Amino acid sequence: MVAENTLSKIESWYTRTLSEEDPFIKFMCEYI
């Protein structure tokens, strides 16, 4: 599915970024 593919892309991007100070990442953490 497209949603699962997008989610895995976001997960790998998040793992690479590891910036919890970022408001967008903080939002993604709370959203997921």
mmCIF entry with sequence, helices, sheets and N, C-alpha, C, O atoms, coordinates in Angstrom:
data_MODEL
# 
_entry.id   MODEL 
# 
_entity.id                         1 
_entity.type                       polymer 
_entity.pdbx_number_of_molecules   1 
# 
_entity_poly.entity_id                      1 
_entity_poly.type                           'polypeptide(L)' 
_entity_poly.nstd_linkage                   no 
_entity_poly.nstd_monomer                   no 
_entity_poly.pdbx_seq_one_letter_code       MVAENTLSKIESWYTRTLSEEDPFIKFMCEYI 
_entity_poly.pdbx_seq_one_letter_code_can   MVAENTLSKIESWYTRTLSEEDPFIKFMCEYI 
_entity_poly.pdbx_strand_id                 A 
# 
loop_
_entity_poly_seq.entity_id 
_entity_poly_seq.num 
_entity_poly_seq.mon_id 
_entity_poly_seq.hetero 
1 1  MET n 
1 2  VAL n 
1 3  ALA n 
1 4  GLU n 
1 5  ASN n 
1 6  THR n 
1 7  LEU n 
1 8  SER n 
1 9  LYS n 
1 10 ILE n 
1 11 GLU n 
1 12 SER n 
1 13 TRP n 
1 14 TYR n 
1 15 THR n 
1 16 ARG n 
1 17 THR n 
1 18 LEU n 
1 19 SER n 
1 20 GLU n 
1 21 GLU n 
1 22 ASP n 
1 23 PRO n 
1 24 PHE n 
1 25 ILE n 
1 26 LYS n 
1 27 PHE n 
1 28 MET n 
1 29 CYS n 
1 30 GLU n 
1 31 TYR n 
1 32 ILE n 
# 
_struct_asym.id          A 
_struct_asym.entity_id   1 
# 
loop_
_struct_conf.conf_type_id 
_struct_conf.id 
_struct_conf.pdbx_PDB_helix_id 
_struct_conf.beg_label_comp_id 
_struct_conf.beg_label_asym_id 
_struct_conf.beg_label_seq_id 
_struct_conf.pdbx_beg_PDB_ins_code 
_struct_conf.end_label_comp_id 
_struct_conf.end_label_asym_id 
_struct_conf.end_label_seq_id 
_struct_conf.pdbx_end_PDB_ins_code 
_struct_conf.beg_auth_comp_id 
_struct_conf.beg_auth_asym_id 
_struct_conf.beg_auth_seq_id 
_struct_conf.end_auth_comp_id 
_struct_conf.end_auth_asym_id 
_struct_conf.end_auth_seq_id 
_struct_conf.pdbx_PDB_helix_class 
_struct_conf.details 
_struct_conf.pdbx_PDB_helix_length 
HELX_P HELX_P1 AA1 VAL A 2  ? THR A 17 ? VAL A 2  THR A 17 1 ? 16 
HELX_P HELX_P2 AA2 PRO A 23 ? TYR A 31 ? PRO A 23 TYR A 31 1 ? 9  
# 
_struct_conf_type.id          HELX_P 
_struct_conf_type.criteria    ? 
_struct_conf_type.reference   ? 
# 
loop_
_atom_site.group_PDB 
_atom_site.id 
_atom_site.type_symbol 
_atom_site.label_atom_id 
_atom_site.label_alt_id 
_atom_site.label_comp_id 
_atom_site.label_asym_id 
_atom_site.label_entity_id 
_atom_site.label_seq_id 
_atom_site.pdbx_PDB_ins_code 
_atom_site.Cartn_x 
_atom_site.Cartn_y 
_atom_site.Cartn_z 
_atom_site.occupancy 
_atom_site.B_iso_or_equiv 
_atom_site.pdbx_formal_charge 
_atom_site.auth_seq_id 
_atom_site.auth_comp_id 
_atom_site.auth_asym_id 
_atom_site.auth_atom_id 
_atom_site.pdbx_PDB_model_num 
ATOM 1   N N  . MET A 1 1  ? 0.832  -1.209 0.000  1.00 0.00 ? 1  MET A N  1 
ATOM 2   C CA . MET A 1 1  ? 0.000  0.000  0.000  1.00 0.00 ? 1  MET A CA 1 
ATOM 3   C C  . MET A 1 1  ? 0.866  1.260  0.000  1.00 0.00 ? 1  MET A C  1 
ATOM 4   O O  . MET A 1 1  ? 2.009  1.246  0.457  1.00 0.00 ? 1  MET A O  1 
ATOM 5   N N  . VAL A 1 2  ? 0.305  2.330  -0.514 1.00 0.00 ? 2  VAL A N  1 
ATOM 6   C CA . VAL A 1 2  ? 1.044  3.591  -0.587 1.00 0.00 ? 2  VAL A CA 1 
ATOM 7   C C  . VAL A 1 2  ? 1.285  4.152  0.810  1.00 0.00 ? 2  VAL A C  1 
ATOM 8   O O  . VAL A 1 2  ? 2.362  4.674  1.098  1.00 0.00 ? 2  VAL A O  1 
ATOM 9   N N  . ALA A 1 3  ? 0.284  4.043  1.672  1.00 0.00 ? 3  ALA A N  1 
ATOM 10  C CA . ALA A 1 3  ? 0.406  4.588  3.029  1.00 0.00 ? 3  ALA A CA 1 
ATOM 11  C C  . ALA A 1 3  ? 1.539  3.906  3.790  1.00 0.00 ? 3  ALA A C  1 
ATOM 12  O O  . ALA A 1 3  ? 2.313  4.568  4.481  1.00 0.00 ? 3  ALA A O  1 
ATOM 13  N N  . GLU A 1 4  ? 1.636  2.591  3.664  1.00 0.00 ? 4  GLU A N  1 
ATOM 14  C CA . GLU A 1 4  ? 2.691  1.854  4.368  1.00 0.00 ? 4  GLU A CA 1 
ATOM 15  C C  . GLU A 1 4  ? 4.062  2.237  3.820  1.00 0.00 ? 4  GLU A C  1 
ATOM 16  O O  . GLU A 1 4  ? 5.027  2.366  4.574  1.00 0.00 ? 4  GLU A O  1 
ATOM 17  N N  . ASN A 1 5  ? 4.141  2.416  2.513  1.00 0.00 ? 5  ASN A N  1 
ATOM 18  C CA . ASN A 1 5  ? 5.409  2.803  1.896  1.00 0.00 ? 5  ASN A CA 1 
ATOM 19  C C  . ASN A 1 5  ? 5.831  4.181  2.380  1.00 0.00 ? 5  ASN A C  1 
ATOM 20  O O  . ASN A 1 5  ? 7.006  4.407  2.671  1.00 0.00 ? 5  ASN A O  1 
ATOM 21  N N  . THR A 1 6  ? 4.884  5.098  2.466  1.00 0.00 ? 6  THR A N  1 
ATOM 22  C CA . THR A 1 6  ? 5.180  6.450  2.939  1.00 0.00 ? 6  THR A CA 1 
ATOM 23  C C  . THR A 1 6  ? 5.607  6.420  4.396  1.00 0.00 ? 6  THR A C  1 
ATOM 24  O O  . THR A 1 6  ? 6.531  7.131  4.793  1.00 0.00 ? 6  THR A O  1 
ATOM 25  N N  . LEU A 1 7  ? 4.937  5.601  5.189  1.00 0.00 ? 7  LEU A N  1 
ATOM 26  C CA . LEU A 1 7  ? 5.255  5.511  6.616  1.00 0.00 ? 7  LEU A CA 1 
ATOM 27  C C  . LEU A 1 7  ? 6.671  4.990  6.819  1.00 0.00 ? 7  LEU A C  1 
ATOM 28  O O  . LEU A 1 7  ? 7.399  5.495  7.674  1.00 0.00 ? 7  LEU A O  1 
ATOM 29  N N  . SER A 1 8  ? 7.067  3.990  6.049  1.00 0.00 ? 8  SER A N  1 
ATOM 30  C CA . SER A 1 8  ? 8.424  3.445  6.184  1.00 0.00 ? 8  SER A CA 1 
ATOM 31  C C  . SER A 1 8  ? 9.459  4.485  5.759  1.00 0.00 ? 8  SER A C  1 
ATOM 32  O O  . SER A 1 8  ? 10.552 4.545  6.322  1.00 0.00 ? 8  SER A O  1 
ATOM 33  N N  . LYS A 1 9  ? 9.112  5.305  4.760  1.00 0.00 ? 9  LYS A N  1 
ATOM 34  C CA . LYS A 1 9  ? 10.024 6.372  4.336  1.00 0.00 ? 9  LYS A CA 1 
ATOM 35  C C  . LYS A 1 9  ? 10.182 7.399  5.447  1.00 0.00 ? 9  LYS A C  1 
ATOM 36  O O  . LYS A 1 9  ? 11.289 7.859  5.722  1.00 0.00 ? 9  LYS A O  1 
ATOM 37  N N  . ILE A 1 10 ? 9.073  7.756  6.084  1.00 0.00 ? 10 ILE A N  1 
ATOM 38  C CA . ILE A 1 10 ? 9.111  8.715  7.190  1.00 0.00 ? 10 ILE A CA 1 
ATOM 39  C C  . ILE A 1 10 ? 9.915  8.140  8.349  1.00 0.00 ? 10 ILE A C  1 
ATOM 40  O O  . ILE A 1 10 ? 10.691 8.854  8.984  1.00 0.00 ? 10 ILE A O  1 
ATOM 41  N N  . GLU A 1 11 ? 9.732  6.857  8.624  1.00 0.00 ? 11 GLU A N  1 
ATOM 42  C CA . GLU A 1 11 ? 10.457 6.215  9.726  1.00 0.00 ? 11 GLU A CA 1 
ATOM 43  C C  . GLU A 1 11 ? 11.962 6.248  9.473  1.00 0.00 ? 11 GLU A C  1 
ATOM 44  O O  . GLU A 1 11 ? 12.731 6.594  10.370 1.00 0.00 ? 11 GLU A O  1 
ATOM 45  N N  . SER A 1 12 ? 12.384 5.897  8.273  1.00 0.00 ? 12 SER A N  1 
ATOM 46  C CA . SER A 1 12 ? 13.819 5.895  7.966  1.00 0.00 ? 12 SER A CA 1 
ATOM 47  C C  . SER A 1 12 ? 14.373 7.318  7.983  1.00 0.00 ? 12 SER A C  1 
ATOM 48  O O  . SER A 1 12 ? 15.502 7.543  8.418  1.00 0.00 ? 12 SER A O  1 
ATOM 49  N N  . TRP A 1 13 ? 13.576 8.277  7.509  1.00 0.00 ? 13 TRP A N  1 
ATOM 50  C CA . TRP A 1 13 ? 14.001 9.679  7.541  1.00 0.00 ? 13 TRP A CA 1 
ATOM 51  C C  . TRP A 1 13 ? 14.111 10.157 8.975  1.00 0.00 ? 13 TRP A C  1 
ATOM 52  O O  . TRP A 1 13 ? 15.049 10.875 9.323  1.00 0.00 ? 13 TRP A O  1 
ATOM 53  N N  . TYR A 1 14 ? 13.163 9.764  9.808  1.00 0.00 ? 14 TYR A N  1 
ATOM 54  C CA . TYR A 1 14 ? 13.180 10.146 11.220 1.00 0.00 ? 14 TYR A CA 1 
ATOM 55  C C  . TYR A 1 14 ? 14.385 9.534  11.931 1.00 0.00 ? 14 TYR A C  1 
ATOM 56  O O  . TYR A 1 14 ? 15.030 10.189 12.750 1.00 0.00 ? 14 TYR A O  1 
ATOM 57  N N  . THR A 1 15 ? 14.679 8.288  11.615 1.00 0.00 ? 15 THR A N  1 
ATOM 58  C CA . THR A 1 15 ? 15.823 7.618  12.239 1.00 0.00 ? 15 THR A CA 1 
ATOM 59  C C  . THR A 1 15 ? 17.120 8.318  11.857 1.00 0.00 ? 15 THR A C  1 
ATOM 60  O O  . THR A 1 15 ? 18.039 8.418  12.669 1.00 0.00 ? 15 THR A O  1 
ATOM 61  N N  . ARG A 1 16 ? 17.193 8.802  10.625 1.00 0.00 ? 16 ARG A N  1 
ATOM 62  C CA . ARG A 1 16 ? 18.398 9.497  10.168 1.00 0.00 ? 16 ARG A CA 1 
ATOM 63  C C  . ARG A 1 16 ? 18.502 10.879 10.813 1.00 0.00 ? 16 ARG A C  1 
ATOM 64  O O  . ARG A 1 16 ? 19.602 11.341 11.117 1.00 0.00 ? 16 ARG A O  1 
ATOM 65  N N  . THR A 1 17 ? 17.377 11.529 11.019 1.00 0.00 ? 17 THR A N  1 
ATOM 66  C CA . THR A 1 17 ? 17.390 12.901 11.524 1.00 0.00 ? 17 THR A CA 1 
ATOM 67  C C  . THR A 1 17 ? 17.673 12.949 13.023 1.00 0.00 ? 17 THR A C  1 
ATOM 68  O O  . THR A 1 17 ? 18.589 13.642 13.466 1.00 0.00 ? 17 THR A O  1 
ATOM 69  N N  . LEU A 1 18 ? 16.875 12.205 13.808 1.00 0.00 ? 18 LEU A N  1 
ATOM 70  C CA . LEU A 1 18 ? 17.069 12.143 15.257 1.00 0.00 ? 18 LEU A CA 1 
ATOM 71  C C  . LEU A 1 18 ? 17.169 13.535 15.873 1.00 0.00 ? 18 LEU A C  1 
ATOM 72  O O  . LEU A 1 18 ? 18.075 13.814 16.659 1.00 0.00 ? 18 LEU A O  1 
ATOM 73  N N  . SER A 1 19 ? 16.231 14.402 15.507 1.00 0.00 ? 19 SER A N  1 
ATOM 74  C CA . SER A 1 19 ? 16.250 15.759 16.047 1.00 0.00 ? 19 SER A CA 1 
ATOM 75  C C  . SER A 1 19 ? 14.925 16.023 16.745 1.00 0.00 ? 19 SER A C  1 
ATOM 76  O O  . SER A 1 19 ? 13.988 16.544 16.141 1.00 0.00 ? 19 SER A O  1 
ATOM 77  N N  . GLU A 1 20 ? 14.854 15.662 18.012 1.00 0.00 ? 20 GLU A N  1 
ATOM 78  C CA . GLU A 1 20 ? 13.599 15.806 18.748 1.00 0.00 ? 20 GLU A CA 1 
ATOM 79  C C  . GLU A 1 20 ? 13.283 17.266 19.056 1.00 0.00 ? 20 GLU A C  1 
ATOM 80  O O  . GLU A 1 20 ? 12.175 17.582 19.490 1.00 0.00 ? 20 GLU A O  1 
ATOM 81  N N  . GLU A 1 21 ? 14.242 18.151 18.837 1.00 0.00 ? 21 GLU A N  1 
ATOM 82  C CA . GLU A 1 21 ? 13.994 19.582 19.034 1.00 0.00 ? 21 GLU A CA 1 
ATOM 83  C C  . GLU A 1 21 ? 13.102 20.127 17.916 1.00 0.00 ? 21 GLU A C  1 
ATOM 84  O O  . GLU A 1 21 ? 12.410 21.131 18.088 1.00 0.00 ? 21 GLU A O  1 
ATOM 85  N N  . ASP A 1 22 ? 13.132 19.453 16.787 1.00 0.00 ? 22 ASP A N  1 
ATOM 86  C CA . ASP A 1 22 ? 12.362 19.906 15.629 1.00 0.00 ? 22 ASP A CA 1 
ATOM 87  C C  . ASP A 1 22 ? 10.867 19.793 15.910 1.00 0.00 ? 22 ASP A C  1 
ATOM 88  O O  . ASP A 1 22 ? 10.387 18.704 16.224 1.00 0.00 ? 22 ASP A O  1 
ATOM 89  N N  . PRO A 1 23 ? 10.116 20.897 15.806 1.00 0.00 ? 23 PRO A N  1 
ATOM 90  C CA . PRO A 1 23 ? 8.668  20.870 16.080 1.00 0.00 ? 23 PRO A CA 1 
ATOM 91  C C  . PRO A 1 23 ? 7.927  19.887 15.177 1.00 0.00 ? 23 PRO A C  1 
ATOM 92  O O  . PRO A 1 23 ? 6.965  19.254 15.613 1.00 0.00 ? 23 PRO A O  1 
ATOM 93  N N  . PHE A 1 24 ? 8.365  19.752 13.926 1.00 0.00 ? 24 PHE A N  1 
ATOM 94  C CA . PHE A 1 24 ? 7.689  18.837 13.006 1.00 0.00 ? 24 PHE A CA 1 
ATOM 95  C C  . PHE A 1 24 ? 7.863  17.397 13.469 1.00 0.00 ? 24 PHE A C  1 
ATOM 96  O O  . PHE A 1 24 ? 6.918  16.609 13.431 1.00 0.00 ? 24 PHE A O  1 
ATOM 97  N N  . ILE A 1 25 ? 9.065  17.056 13.903 1.00 0.00 ? 25 ILE A N  1 
ATOM 98  C CA . ILE A 1 25 ? 9.322  15.691 14.377 1.00 0.00 ? 25 ILE A CA 1 
ATOM 99  C C  . ILE A 1 25 ? 8.569  15.447 15.673 1.00 0.00 ? 25 ILE A C  1 
ATOM 100 O O  . ILE A 1 25 ? 8.049  14.355 15.904 1.00 0.00 ? 25 ILE A O  1 
ATOM 101 N N  . LYS A 1 26 ? 8.514  16.467 16.516 1.00 0.00 ? 26 LYS A N  1 
ATOM 102 C CA . LYS A 1 26 ? 7.759  16.339 17.762 1.00 0.00 ? 26 LYS A CA 1 
ATOM 103 C C  . LYS A 1 26 ? 6.289  16.068 17.431 1.00 0.00 ? 26 LYS A C  1 
ATOM 104 O O  . LYS A 1 26 ? 5.640  15.252 18.085 1.00 0.00 ? 26 LYS A O  1 
ATOM 105 N N  . PHE A 1 27 ? 5.777  16.753 16.421 1.00 0.00 ? 27 PHE A N  1 
ATOM 106 C CA . PHE A 1 27 ? 4.393  16.556 15.999 1.00 0.00 ? 27 PHE A CA 1 
ATOM 107 C C  . PHE A 1 27 ? 4.191  15.146 15.464 1.00 0.00 ? 27 PHE A C  1 
ATOM 108 O O  . PHE A 1 27 ? 3.185  14.501 15.761 1.00 0.00 ? 27 PHE A O  1 
ATOM 109 N N  . MET A 1 28 ? 5.149  14.669 14.676 1.00 0.00 ? 28 MET A N  1 
ATOM 110 C CA . MET A 1 28 ? 5.042  13.327 14.117 1.00 0.00 ? 28 MET A CA 1 
ATOM 111 C C  . MET A 1 28 ? 5.054  12.278 15.227 1.00 0.00 ? 28 MET A C  1 
ATOM 112 O O  . MET A 1 28 ? 4.325  11.288 15.158 1.00 0.00 ? 28 MET A O  1 
ATOM 113 N N  . CYS A 1 29 ? 5.881  12.495 16.249 1.00 0.00 ? 29 CYS A N  1 
ATOM 114 C CA . CYS A 1 29 ? 5.948  11.550 17.370 1.00 0.00 ? 29 CYS A CA 1 
ATOM 115 C C  . CYS A 1 29 ? 4.592  11.464 18.066 1.00 0.00 ? 29 CYS A C  1 
ATOM 116 O O  . CYS A 1 29 ? 4.107  10.374 18.372 1.00 0.00 ? 29 CYS A O  1 
ATOM 117 N N  . GLU A 1 30 ? 3.994  12.611 18.309 1.00 0.00 ? 30 GLU A N  1 
ATOM 118 C CA . GLU A 1 30 ? 2.704  12.623 18.997 1.00 0.00 ? 30 GLU A CA 1 
ATOM 119 C C  . GLU A 1 30 ? 1.599  12.086 18.090 1.00 0.00 ? 30 GLU A C  1 
ATOM 120 O O  . GLU A 1 30 ? 0.640  11.478 18.566 1.00 0.00 ? 30 GLU A O  1 
ATOM 121 N N  . TYR A 1 31 ? 1.737  12.312 16.779 1.00 0.00 ? 31 TYR A N  1 
ATOM 122 C CA . TYR A 1 31 ? 0.715  11.862 15.842 1.00 0.00 ? 31 TYR A CA 1 
ATOM 123 C C  . TYR A 1 31 ? 0.734  10.343 15.708 1.00 0.00 ? 31 TYR A C  1 
ATOM 124 O O  . TYR A 1 31 ? -0.317 9.705  15.655 1.00 0.00 ? 31 TYR A O  1 
ATOM 125 N N  . ILE A 1 32 ? 1.940  9.766  15.655 1.00 0.00 ? 32 ILE A N  1 
ATOM 126 C CA . ILE A 1 32 ? 2.076  8.306  15.518 1.00 0.00 ? 32 ILE A CA 1 
ATOM 127 C C  . ILE A 1 32 ? 2.084  7.686  16.898 1.00 0.00 ? 32 ILE A C  1 
ATOM 128 O O  . ILE A 1 32 ? 2.190  6.466  17.025 1.00 0.00 ? 32 ILE A O  1 
# 
